[in-house]
Each structure stands twice: as structure tokens, then as C-alpha cells.
Amino acid sequence: MISMVMIMLHSGDLIAVPKDLSLQSGFVSNDGPLEAILIFFSDQFFRDLAKQHSPVLRTTNGAERIPAHRSLTAFMENMVEIYETGPCR
């Protein structure tokens, strides 16, 4: 039996999903399509992140919701710019 946990995200939020955990999106919006970037980090990165930030939501399956932050927003905006205009194109 698969255990399901719902996490509500808001614009600019980050969800940290540990390895071996499945993610299924039930995205709903009145503002347009989902725009998301998946980035894979090491276990150590997540341990370090947890030490520095207390997540708003830690679920029973280990996923964490970290609220929007100006540094995170700047990082993601730069990632989008690299994707849209960088050497990948």
C-alpha cells in the first residue's frame, strides 16, 4: 500500500524530496501552467539545508516544504535564464 501525503506549495517555494520517494503532481492553478525545475542534490546537501532552515512542513515521509526566500528566488531566476538563453539552447 502506498502512503500519500499532500503538500501545498506557493509561488517561489521549494520542496525537498528525499531519494526513493515518489512525487506525483496534482497541479491546479488559475494563473497558467506549472513552471518547475527539478534539481537533484546529494544527501549531504539536504542535511546541511535542514541545519540552516527549519522547514514549514516536514511530512511523515520525509519531504519538506521550504518557503520562498529572496536568495532562493534569485537562484531559480538565474537557472531559468540559463535554461532559456544559455548554452543549452
C-alpha positions as CSV (number, residue, x, y, z in Angstrom):
1,M,0.0,0.0,0.0
2,I,1.3,3.4,-1.0
3,S,1.1,6.2,1.6
4,M,0.1,9.6,0.1
5,V,0.9,12.9,1.6
6,M,-0.3,16.2,0.2
7,I,2.0,19.3,0.3
8,M,0.6,22.7,-0.8
9,L,3.2,24.8,-2.5
10,H,3.1,28.5,-3.2
11,S,5.0,30.5,-5.8
12,G,8.7,30.5,-5.0
13,D,8.5,27.6,-2.5
14,L,11.0,24.7,-2.6
15,I,10.1,21.1,-1.9
16,A,12.9,18.9,-0.9
17,V,12.0,15.3,-1.7
18,P,14.5,12.6,-0.5
19,K,15.7,9.9,-2.8
20,D,13.5,6.8,-3.1
21,L,10.3,8.9,-2.6
22,S,7.9,9.1,-5.5
23,L,6.4,12.5,-6.4
24,Q,3.1,12.9,-8.1
25,S,1.8,16.4,-9.1
26,G,-1.9,17.3,-8.9
27,F,-1.1,20.9,-10.0
28,V,-4.0,23.3,-10.1
29,S,-3.8,27.0,-11.0
30,N,-5.9,29.8,-12.4
31,D,-2.7,31.6,-13.4
32,G,-1.4,29.3,-16.1
33,P,0.7,26.2,-16.5
34,L,3.1,24.8,-13.9
35,E,6.6,26.1,-14.2
36,A,9.0,23.9,-12.2
37,I,12.7,22.9,-12.3
38,L,13.9,19.6,-10.8
39,I,17.4,19.7,-9.4
40,F,19.0,16.6,-7.8
41,F,21.2,17.1,-4.8
42,S,23.2,14.8,-2.5
43,D,22.0,13.6,0.8
44,Q,24.7,15.8,2.5
45,F,23.2,18.9,0.8
46,F,19.8,18.1,2.3
47,R,21.3,17.5,5.8
48,D,23.1,20.9,5.6
49,L,20.0,22.6,4.4
50,A,18.0,21.2,7.3
51,K,20.5,22.5,9.7
52,Q,20.3,26.0,8.3
53,H,16.5,26.3,7.8
54,S,13.6,24.9,9.7
55,P,11.0,23.8,7.2
56,V,7.5,25.0,7.5
57,L,6.3,21.4,6.8
58,R,8.1,18.2,7.4
59,T,5.9,15.3,6.3
60,T,5.9,11.8,7.7
61,N,7.5,10.5,4.5
62,G,10.5,12.9,4.8
63,A,9.6,15.6,2.2
64,E,10.0,19.1,3.3
65,R,8.4,22.4,2.2
66,I,10.8,25.4,2.5
67,P,9.1,28.8,2.0
68,A,10.1,31.3,-0.7
69,H,13.2,33.3,0.1
70,R,14.9,36.1,-1.9
71,S,18.1,34.1,-2.3
72,L,16.2,31.0,-3.5
73,T,14.2,33.1,-5.8
74,A,17.3,34.8,-7.3
75,F,18.9,31.3,-7.7
76,M,15.9,29.9,-9.5
77,E,15.5,33.0,-11.7
78,N,19.2,32.6,-12.8
79,M,18.5,28.9,-13.5
80,V,15.6,29.8,-15.8
81,E,17.7,32.4,-17.6
82,I,20.5,29.8,-18.2
83,Y,17.9,27.3,-19.4
84,E,16.2,29.8,-21.8
85,T,19.2,31.6,-23.2
86,G,22.3,29.7,-22.2
87,P,24.5,27.1,-23.9
88,C,21.6,24.5,-23.6
89,R,19.8,26.3,-26.5
